[in-house]
Amino acid sequence: MWKSFVNKHSYKLGSSATGNVWRHKHPTLAPGYTSRILPCASGSAALFKRCYHEDVVYGYRVPKEVEYSDYSPEQLANRQKQAALVCLVNAYRSSGHRATDLDPLGLQKREHVPELDPARYGLEETGEKLSIDGILEVPVSGSAKELSITEINKTLEEIYCGRVAFEFEHIPEIAERRWFADYTFDNFMQKKFGQVKRYGLEGAESAIVALDELLSLCNHSGITEAVLGMPHRGRLNILIDLLKYSPRALFHKLQGNAEFPQDLPASGDVISHIASSPKLNYGCKDDIHVTMLHNPSHLEAVNPVVAGYGRAKQMYLYDNNTDPGCALGDRLIGIQIHGDAAFTGQGVIMETLGLSNLPHFSLGGTVHIIINNQIGYTTPATNARSTLYTSDIAKLVNAPVIHVNGDYPEEVAKAVSIAFEYRKRFRKDVIIDLITFRRWGHNELDEPSFTQPQMYKIIRARESVPKVYERKMEEEGIVSKRDAQTVRSEFANHLEEELSASKEYQPEADHLKGKWSGLIMPREAVTSLDTGVDISTLQHVGEKSVAVESTFSVHPRLSKHHIQPRLKKLSEGTSIDWATAEALALGTLLMDGYNIRLCGQDVGRGTFSQRHAMFVCQETENVFVPLNSIGGSQGKLEVANSNLSELAVLGFEYGVSIQSPQVLPIWEAQFGDFHNTAQVIIDTYISSGETKWLRQSGLVMLLPHGYDGAGPEHSSSRIERFLQLCNTPMDMSDPSAVQNPNMHVVIPTTPAQIFHLLRRQMRRNFRKPLVVAGPKTLLRLSAATSTLQEMAPGTSFLPVISDTMAGDAAKVKRVLFVSGKLYYDLIKAYAADSARIDGQIAIVRVEEICPFPRQELIEEVARFASATEFVWCQEETMNAGAYSFVQPRLQSILPDGHKLGYVGREPLAAPVTGVSRVYKAEQAQIISDALIGL
């Protein structure tokens, strides 16, 4: 077993207290419009970044400002005089990593780098001492900071071309580059020796040293929360040896048993996906709580979930912390462990990094550790990436990279210390590229020499890293051979005892604790719940949703077409549109004390310019969120306009959702089918997280849906994919059949329905994901409005809305079951042809597809006892939409001898045609087929 020990050091930060001060600050804007100019890494260009003035908006959090002294006048003069020496030092800082000894296997030969030759800059050894003041921060004897060329070159070789290498010259912030240049030598001069324990992460055992050292540094710096995400490799070692996971629980699972009590409706997961959440202490007053999140087999998918979970926990700590000086990242750190091939190959890495410095997503810096075993399954690096290093993708956000040879635990601990100090000072992401090897193949049963014979010839001929290090400690007198053997024997005996105890082990449920303790795990779906609100309260909230200070300049079109109409509708209590109903739902939930996070692309305004949850002052561009000013002890609404990402952002929001049941997280796609690129998150987390890991999620996905001639890619929210993932019974004929679906899927047709859905999401005593195939054209359709009375006390969401057109049920011959906006197309055509139809057709709206509204539909079928035709009608193609889900379930409750009919588009590879003439003909045919032929 390995355990690192690290002597603590005080580090010199900065050089001169005089001269200019470089400010490192996340881009924020002072009142009034301005453009922020940031220096590029090359120093020859400028970046212009423009921001909203929303630093006073809830949820806008950025790292605190960092100041760093510039060179003194004397140092600047010396740099000008010793320009050739400056060039040499800069060459080492930018290119020294190319000449380092990083490969434990020796397969990657050290490169000859011409830029590191002093003669290239006209520097030769003459015995003369050169002043290094302002050029190289090195402790030298005497008051004069002078070294010879030989001494300078030797120093630079040791710092930048040893077993730890640095990449920081690409960072555009001068303060950060100066800090690295000053800081690395101090760490180099301080020798750290580690006493480490042996784990089974064979070939990459130093990863244990890295994580242990990082958690120790966090504990000593006052960080109380660490959120950890990692893939399968090495996970069990970290769980058992660092994160206090019970060996007997692990052995119980390995023997084919469940990790949960048998009476819980959970399917469980494989051992490489289990998690732990212990409190650790490294000799400090307070513990550090480490939360390792569950991961799926999809590599790196956990990364944005970690970010979202950490952000939500950090917001909770921030909102409940009485320390006014608490800044972003003070109490919580994100830690992500990656594989080398996945770090380069998986797009979720780039997307998650892209969130790292955004004010509604930042954690204040995440430490990334790449366990670089130089191979991806069987693919060598030459075929796995197009860059020099696997870490190069991190340059997207100008993150510094520290490469380190995993054969040397002390150097690994040093690299971690430097990374931690950088993150602590600048609150940005930092990368540790831990270069190691993989002793076995992709798994223990794999034969790697089929494809890497030379690599594995070297690996099999060498001793393990722990064995080599143990012998080194014995030679240096740190431990004796007997001591090492005792440690191994004691640990082996402990594991034997745990294995024996595992036969009687009874697992305990680890869910519904802490913030979740007031909730239950439902055994049956709850769809009907009184979610109405007093009309006077609704009017008050509605008025507040558009109220601004007189000094705030609202766009005149918003005043005329948004604010004034809303106030009129609220006063009259009628014609309530979708955006108003949504605002009423959110506002009343805020009054109930819940926090809400509304996230997605352009959600503040809304894709269709319907929402306007935030106003932008036309004079100053200051942002104001009216619903945060309702009054009292209300919760807060965070309006998080995201970057153009779906995979990482949806994963982030899922992470938010599993952190606390007191926050309503809503992710809105710009168009319904934009969730396609986030399918991994939907499959492995949203739809199955509860059944695999007992982790409830109240995430709401708003997916604009409806065929309106926009073409294949902006029409369908692919509702069929969500329904395919739902776990309700297909045969609904058995009255005892119980539905407890993994998520709810709805297609509401009125504003009152969305009002009740959003309130139901938080008012019930459990959490389930809610997928809403929401409106587009219905947002402003006068027929698709509601009254305040439909949201008053005693009202609730209706899974099925009965027919309002037929009149006498006994006359009905055909019952049409329909969802979504097609209903309004049908009733318009129905009204125009009512004389011919003569009440013989009933149109029933199915608003909730899953859980399937069995009882409500049985009642509707019974109501129209004279009907001879029952038809499912949809505008989607037959192989899409809700038909495939509804057909077997609805068929099972129809009277004997009746077969469910179908009206809709024929099967098609694309969601719909892109030819407008064809689209219109198809749409007309659907209406005709539904209403004609009695």
N, C-alpha and C positions, 0 to 999 in steps of 0.2 A: 504494500500500500504506500502511496506517495502522499506527502504533505509538504508544501513549500513553506519556508519561513523567510520573511523579508525584514531586513533592518529598515526602520523608517528614517527618512532623510528630510531635511529642510532644503528646499530647492530655491535657487536664485531665479527670480522672474524679472526680466527686464534688465537694462543696463544703466542708463542715465536718467536721473530725475529731472534733468533740464531739457531744453529743446522742445520741439513740437510734440503733441500728443496724438497718437493714432487712436481713433475710436472704432471699436468693432461693435457693430450693433445690427441686429436683424432689421431689415428695412421697415421703418415706421415713419409716419409723416406728422409733422407738427400741424396745428390748425392752419388752414389755408393751403392752397394747392402749391405743390413744388415737385420737381423731379429730383430723384436721388441719383447721384453719379457714383458708381463704385469702380475702383481701379481694377483692371484685369490682371491676371497673373503675369502677363508679359510686360505690363507697365506701359504698353504702347497704344492701348485703346481704352475706351470707356464703355461701361454698360449702363444703360438707362433703364431703371425699373420704376414703374409708376404704381402707386397703391391707392386704394380707398383710404379715407381718413376714418377708419373704424376702430381705432385703438381703444375707444371707450365702450365699444359694443361687447356684450357678454360673450365670453369664450375666446376673445381675441387676446392671445397670450404669446409673448415673444421673450426670448432670453434677455437678461439684463445686459446693460451696456458694459463693455470692457474697454478700459483705457490702457494704452501702452506707449511708453515714451519713445520718441524718435531719437535719432542720433544727436549728440551734442554738436555744437559748431566745431569743436576740436576733432571729434570723430569724423565728421563730414570732410574736414580738411585732410585728414589722414587717408580716408577712402579715396579721395581724388588723387592724392600723392601716390598711393599704393594701388593704383587701378588694376595693374596686372595681377596683384595678389587677390584683389576682390574677385577677379574673373576666375582664378583657380578655386577659391573657396566656393563660389557659386556653382562651379562645375561639379565639385564633389557633392554639393547639396542637391543638385538636380539630376546627376548621373551616377553618383557613387553606388547607388543600389544595384546598378548593372554589373558591378565587379565584386559583389558580396558572395560569401560562402553560405548559401541558404539551403542547399539541397542535402538532406541527411544521407541520401544514397550516392551522392557524388556523380549522378548521371548528367546533371546540368553543369557544364564546365564554366568556370569564371571567365567572363568576357574581358578582352583587352579593350579598354575605353581610352581612346587617344586624348579625349578632353581632360583627363586627369594627369596628364604629363606636364609638370611645371615649365619645361622648355617650350611648350606650345605658346606660353605667354611671356617668353623671354626671361624666365626666372631660372637662375643657376646658383648653385652653392658656391659662395665666395667667402663664407665665414662671417659675413656681415649679418647683424641682427636687424630684423625688420619689425617695425611697430605693427601690432595687430589690433590696436585699439579701435573699436567700432567695426572690426572685420571678423574677428574670431574670438568668441568668449571662452578663454582658456586661462585657468589659474597659473600664473608664472611667478617665479621668485623675484623679489625686488619690486619697487614701485613702477618701474618701466615695463610696459607690456610689450616685450620684444622676444622674438624667436628667430632662429635661422631657418633657411628654406628646408633643410633636412628635417628639422624638428617640426616645422609646420606640416610638411608632407606626411611624416610619420603619424602625427596627431590626426590628420584628416583621414588617413587610411584606417586608423583604429576606430574612429567614430563612425564613418560612413561606409566602410567596406569590410566590416567584421561579420558577425553572425546575426546582427540586427541591422536592417536597412530601412531608410525613411524616404517617403515621397511626400513632399509638402510644397515644393516650388510651384505647383499648379494652383495653389490656393490664391484667390484674388485679393484677400484681405491681407494687407501688409502687416498688421498687428499679429496675425496668426503665424505668418512666415517668420517674423522676428522671434516670436516665442519659441518656435521649434528650433530655430538656429541656436538660441541661447540655452535651451533646456536640455537638448540631447546630450551635450557633453557632460553636464552635471550628473546625469544618470549613468553615462559611460564610466565615469571616474569612481562611482560608488559601486563596489562589488557586492552582489547579493548572492548568498548561497542558500539553497532550499533543501529542506528535509522532506521528502515526499513519500507518499504511500503508493503501493502497486495496485493498479486497477487493470481491467480487462480491455481497455481501449488500445488494443495492440498496434503499435506503430505511431499512434498519436496520443500517447499517455500524457504528454505535456499539456493537452487541452484541459486536463483536470487541474494542473497547476495554474493555468491561465484563469479558469473560472473561480477557483478557490481564492487566488490572489485578488481578483476583481471584487468578489463579494466581501473580502476582508477590508479592502480599501473603501468600499461603499459604507460598510458598517462603521468604520473609524471616522468617516467624513460626515456622519449624521444622516445619511440616506436610510430611510426606514422601509422602503418598498422597492423590490426589484421584480420586474416582469420578464420572464425568460421564455424564448421560443427556440426550438431546435428540432432537427430531423431525427431519424431513428438511430443513426450510427453513434454509439457511445452513450445513448440515452439512459440505458439501464445502469451503467457504471456511475453516471452522475446522480441518478435517482438514489441509488443505494448508498454511495460513499459520501455524497455531499448534501443531498436533499432529504435525508432521513426517511426514505421510503422503506417500509418494513420488508425485510428479506422473506419473512414467512408469508406475507401477502403476495410477494412475487412468486414464491414457490407454489403457493396455492393456485395461482393463475396458471403457472407452467404445467401443473398436473391436470389441466383441462377444466378447471372450475371457473366460475364467474367471479368478477371483481366486486359485484354488488350482491346484496341480499336477494335470495331467490324470489321473494314476493314482489319485487319491483319490476315494472314493465320496461325492461331495458335489455338491449341485445349485446352490449359490451363491445370491446374492441381488442385488438391484438396487443401483446405486451409492449411492443415498440411505440405505442401511442398513448400509454398511460401517463399520468401526471402526478404532481405533488405540490403542496403549498405549505412548507414548513417555516418556522421561525428559527433563524440561526443567530449565533452570537460569537464574535471573535474577540472577546475580552472587553466589550464596551458596555456602557450603562444601558443602552437600549438595544433591542433585537433588530435584525433586519428580516422582514417577511419576504420570502422568495416565492413567487407564483410561477411555476412552470405550467404553461398551457398545453392542452391536448393538441396533437397534430395529426393530420391525415397522412396517407402515403404520398400524396401529391407534394413533391419537394417544394419547400419555401412558401407554401400556401399559408402557413402559420404567421408569416412575418407581418402582414398588415393587421392581423387579429391581435398580435402582441401590441402593436402600436395603438390600436383603438382601445384595447383593454387598459393599457397604461395611461393613455390620455384621459379616459373616463375616471380612473382611480385618482389621477393627479388633479382633475377638476374637483372631485369630491374632497380631497385633502385641502385643496386651495379654498373651496367654499366654506369648509368647516375649520380652517386653521385661524387661530386668533393672532398669529404672528404676522403683522403687516409687512414684514421684510421678507417673507417667504416668496422666493422667485421660482420661475419655471425650472424644474430639474433639481431643486434643492432636496426634496424628500423622496423622489422616485427616479429610478433609472430603468431604461429598456436595455435588455441584453439579447442579442440574436446570434445564434451559432449556425453556421452555414457549411455546406459542402462546396468544394471548389468548382466542380463541374456545374452544379446547380446555380451557384452564384453568378456565373457567366451566362448560363443557358436559359434560366427561367425569367420571363419578362416581369413577373411579380416583384422581382428584386428592384428593377428600375422604377417600377411604379411606386413601390413603397419608399424608396429613397427620395422620389419626387415629392413625397408628402412631408419629409422630415423637417423642412424649414418653413412650412406654411403655418400661419398664425392660428388656425383652427385645428391643426393636426400635430403640431410639434410636441415632442416629449422633452425638449431641452437637451437633446443629445442621446443617441443610442450607441453602445459599444458593440461592434460586430466582430465576431471571431470566425474566420474562415479556417476550417480544418482541411487543409490543402494536402490531400494524399496523392496528388499528381496524376490522378486517373479518375475517369468517370465510368463506373461499371467496368467496361473493357476498353473504353476509348481514351487514348492518350491526349495530352494537352494540345498537341499539334492539330488534332482533329476536333477538339472541343471548344476552341475559342480562337478569335482573330486578333487577340491582343497579347502584349508581352506578358502581363500578369492577369491572373483570374480576378484580381481586385480592381482592375482598371475601370470597370463600370461605375465604381463609386466616385470617379472623378466627375461624373454627372453633377454632383452636388458639391464638388470641390472638397471632398472629405480627404483628410490626410491618411496615408497608408503606412503601416509599420510592418515590414516583412521580418520574420524571425525564423531561425532554424530550430525546429522542434526537438532536435537532439540535445539541446542545452537548456535545461529547466531554469537556470538562473537568468539566462538571456530572455526567456519567455516571461518570467516575472518582471524583468526590467521593461520589456515592451508593454506589458499590461499597465505598469505604473505610469509610463509616459502617456499611453492612450487615456488612462483615467484622468490624469492631470489636465490633458488637453480638453477633454469633455467637461471637466469641472470648471475650467476657466472660460471656455467659449460656448458651451452648451450646444454643441453640434455633433453630428455623427462622426465616428472615427473607426477605422478598419484595422484589424490585426490579421495579417496573412500568415497563419501558422503553418509552415511548410513541414510536412511530415511524410509518412508513407502508410500503406495499408498492408499489414502482415499477411492477411488472408485475402481471398477473393472478395467479390461483392458480399458474400456471406460465407460462413464457415464450411459450407458444403461445396463451394464453387472452386474450380481449378483455374487460377489466374494465369498460369504459365502457358495455357493454350494460346493466349494472345500477347502476353508480356514475358517471354522467357528470360530475357536478360535482366529485367528489373527484378524478377522474383528469384533469380539465381543469386543476386546480391542480397536481397532481403533475407533469404533462407540461410545465408552464410554468416549473417551478423547476429550479435547478441541483441536482446531487447534494450530499449532505452532505460527502463528501470534497473535492469541488471547492471548495465554500464555505470549508471549513476550511483547505485548502491555500492559498487566496488570503489568508486571515487570517494564516497563519503567514508568508507572504511579506511582507505589509504590516508585520508586527511584527518582521521581520528574523530570524526563527527559522530559516527555510530560504530559499534562493534558488530562482528559477524553474528555473535550470539544475540545481540539486541534485534538485529534485522530478522533473524530466524524466529525469535520470540513473537515479534509483531505478526509475522506471517502465520505462525501456529495459532496464536490467539484469535486471529480473524477467521482462520479456517474452522476452528472449533466453534466459534460463534455462528458461522454459517451452517455447520452441522446441526447445532441446536435449533436454529430457525427452521431448517428443513424438517426436522422431526416434529416440531410444533405446528408446522403447516398442515399436518393431517387433521388436526382438530380446529384449525383456524376458521372463524366465522367472520366474513367481511362485514363492514359497516358502511352505510350510505354516507357519502361525504357532500351531499347536496343540501340545499335549503337550510344553510347556516349563515350566520352573520346578517348581512343586509337582506338575505333571502328567507330568513327564519319565519316570517309571517305568511309565507305562501305555501301552497300545497302542490302535490303532484296529482293532477286530475286523473280519474279513471274513466271519465266520460265527458264528451264535449259539452260545453255550456255556451249556447248561442243566444238565449233570451235573457236579458238583464236590463233592468230599468236604468237607462242612462240619460233620462231627460233632466232638464234644468229649468228653474223658474224663468219665465219670460222676461221679467224685469232684469234679472242677472244677464240673460242673453243680450238684451238691448244695451246694457252697460258695457259688457265686454266688446260688443260690436262697435260701439261708439269709440271705445278706447283703441280699437284696432286700427283706426285711421286718424287718431288725434295726434297733433304735433304742436310744438310751441309756435307762437306767432312770429318768432324770429327765424324759424326754419322755412326755407323757400322750397315748397313742393312744386314739381313740374305742373304747369297749368293743365295739361291734358289729364294728369292723374286726379287733380282736384275736380275737374269737370266730369270725367268718365268713371272714376273709381270711388273717390271719397264721398262726393255729394250723392250719387245714386245709392251707395251703401247705407248712408244715414237715412235716406228716404225709405228704403226697403225695411230697415229696422223699425222705423217709426210706424209704418203701416203693418208690419208683421207678415208681409206676403212677398212673393217673388224673390225669395232668398236663393241666391246663386251658389255655385259650388265653392268659390273662393271665400265667400262670407261664411258659409256653413263650416268650412274647414277652420277659419279663424275663430269661430265660436267654440268649436271643439277644443282647439289648442288653448284658447284663452281660459276656458272654464277648467281645463286640466291644470293650467298654471295656478289658478285660484285654489285648486285642491292641494297645491303644494308640490306637484310633480315638476321636474325639469324636462325640457324637450330639446332634442337636437334634430334640426331639419337640415339635411345634407344632400348634396348632389350638384350637378352642373346647372348654374343659373337659378337655384331654388329660391333665392331672395325675391327676384322678380317673378319667376315662373317661366317655363319654356314658352308658354302662350300668352305671356304678359298679363296673367290673370291674378296672381297671388299678391304681390307687393307686400310681403311680410317685412320688408325693410324699405325705407325711403332714403334717397340720396339728395342732400341739399344742393340746389341748383347754383348756389353761390360759392359754397366751400367744399362740396363733395363729402361733407361729413355724413356718416351713416346713422340712422335712427331706427330702432326696432320698436314700434309702438306697443306691442303686446308685453314688453318688459316694464311698462309703466301703468299697469292696471291698478296697482296699489296693494297695500296690506302685505302679508307675509307670503306673497305669491312665489311660485317657482320661476325659473328663468328659461327663456327660449334662446337657444344658440342657432343662429342662421349661418351655416357653414357652406358658402359657395365653394365647391371643390374644383380641383384641377380636372383636366379632361381624362380621367381614369375611371374605369368601372371596377376592375378586378381588385385593386388595392383599396379603393374607397369603400366598396361594399364589404370587403373583409374587415376594414377598419370599423365600419358601423356595426358589424356583427360583434366585434370585440367590445365596443361600447355597450352593446345590448346584454352581454353576459356578465358585465361587471356589477350592474345594479338594477334592480327592478323598479327603482324610483325615477328612472330616466326613460322617456319615450323616444327611441331613436327612429327616425324616418329617413329612408333613402329614396329619393325620387330620380328615376331615369329620365333623361332628356326626352327620349322616346322609348316606348315599352320594350322594344327588342334590343335596346342597348345593354341589357343585362347579359347578353350572349357571351361577352368577353369575361364575365365573372362567373361562368357556370361552375367552375371548380368550387368556389365559395358556397354556391347554392347547394351543390351535391354533397359536399363533405362536411359542411358546417350547418347551414341554415336548416336544411331539410332533415338532417340526421344527427345533429349534435346532442339532442336530448336523449334519443334512444341509445346512442353509443356511450355517452359520458354523463348523462343525467344533468346536463346544463341547459336550463331554460333560456329562451330568448324571446323578447317582445318586439323584435325588429319589424318595422312596417316597410314594405316595398311598394311604392306608388309607381305604376307602370302605365303611362298613357297608351290607350288601346282603342282601336276602331278603324274600320275601313272607310276612308274618305277620299280615295283617289290619289293618295300620296305615293303609291308605288310599293314595291316589295319590302323595302327596309324600314319604313316608318309607319306601318299599319298595324302589325300584330305584335303583341307582347309575348307571343309564344306561350300562351296560357296552358297549352297542352303539356308542356314540359314540366310545369309545376304540378299539374294534376297527376302526371305519371309517377311523381315522387311521393304522392300522398298514400297513406296506408289504411284507408277505410275499406270495409268489406264490399265486395262487388254484388253479392246477393242481399237485397234489402227485404226479401219476403219474410224473413224470420223476425218476428216482433221483438225477440230478445237480443237481436244483434246490437252490440255496443260499438259506438264510434268514439274513438279518442284519437283524432288525427294528429299527425306530427305538425301540421300547419293548416291555417285557414286560407282558402282561396275564394275571393269574392269578385263580383262584377256589378257594382251598385249602379242604379239608374237615377237616383235622386240625391240632391244635396243633403237631405235629412239622413239618408242612409250612411253617407260618409261621416257625418257628424256623430252618429251613434257608434259606428265602427271604431273610430279613433278613441272615443271615450270608453267603449267596452274593452279596448285593448289594455287599459290601465286600471279599470274599476274592478275587474274580476281578480280572484285570488290565485291566479297562476299566469304564466306567460307562454304565449305561442307566437311563432312568426305569422304575420298577416301579409298576404300577397293581394294587392288591389289592382285589378285591370281597370284603370281609371279612365276618365273621360278626356276627350279632346274637343270635338265639336259641341258636346253637351255643355261645356263650360259656359257658353253664352246662349244656349238654346232656351228660348222663353218657356217652352213646354216642360223643360227639365229643371223646374224650380220647386222650392218647398215653402212651407209656412213655418213661422216660429212655433205654432201650435204643435207641429209634428216633431218638435224637439223639446216639448214641455214635459214636466213630470208625468210619469206613467207611460211614456213612449219608449220604444227600444228599436234596435235593428230588426228588420223583417227578412228572414232568409228567403221567403217567398212572398211576392205581392200578387194578390188575386186579380182576376180579370175585372176591368171597369167598363168594358165596352158592350158585352153581350146582353145584359139585362136579365131576361128570363133564362135561367140555367137549363130548364127543360127543353128549350129550343136548340141548344148547342149540339151540333153534330161533329165539329172538329175542335180540338183543343191544341193550341200552339204553345209550346214551351220555348221561351226565348230568354236570352240574357243580353245586357248591354244596349248600345245605342240603336241596334236594329229594331228594338221595340218602338222607338219613336217613328221610324220609317214606316213600320207596319200600321200603327194607329193613324198616321196621316193618310195612308192609302185606304185604310178601313173606313175612315170618316168620309172620304171622297166617294166611296162605293157602298155606303151603308145601306142604301135601299135594296141593292141586290143581295148583299150579305144577310141582311134581315136578322141579325143577332144569332146567326148559326155558327159563328166562330168565336171562341174565347181565347184570349191571349194572357197567359200566365207568365209572370217574370220570375225566373230563378236567380236570385241575387247572390246566394251563397252556394257555390258548387261543392266545396269541401269545408266542413263535413256535409255530406249529402243530406239535404233537408227531407228526410224520409217521411216523417209524420205529416209535415205541411203539404207535401205533394200527394200523399194518400188522401188527405182531406180534399184537395182540389180535384183529384180524379173521382172521388165519390160525389162531389158536388155536381159534376156533369155526368150523371149516370146514363143519360141518353146518348152520349157521344159515341160515335163509331170510329172516329179517327183520333189518334194521339200522335202528334208530330213534334220532333225537335227541330227548331228552325235557327239557323245561324248564318252569318255572312262569311265566316271563315271557310276554308276548304275542308273537305270531309276528313282529311288526315290531320287536321289541326283544330284549334278551338276546343270547346268542351265536349264535343260529341262522343269521342271515344271513351271518355270517363263516364258521361251521363248514361249512355246507351244501355249497358248491362244493368245498371242500378235502377234506372227508371223502368226498363222493361220488366224487371222482377216484381214491380208493384202494380203493374197494369192488370186489368181484369183478364181472366182467362180468354184466350182466343183473339186477343188484340196484340198487334205487333207495332212497336214504335216506328213511325215513319221518319224520314229525313228530308229536310229542305235546306239546301245550301250549295256552296260551290263544290264542284267535283275535285277529287284529289289532285294535288299539284305539288311539284317540287319546291316552288317558291311560295311565299305566303299569299301572293296575289299578283295579277298581271300588272305590268307597267304601262300598258297601252290604254289610254283614257277611254277610248271608244269601246273597247272590249269590257273594261271595268264597268262602265255605265250600263251596258247591255246585261252583264251578269247580275248586277245589283237589281235591275228592273225585273229580271227573270226570277230572282229569289222572292221578291214581293208578290209577283204574279202567281208563282207556284204555291205560296203560302195562303193566298186569299181566293184563288179561283179553283174551280173544279168540284164544287160541292154536289 
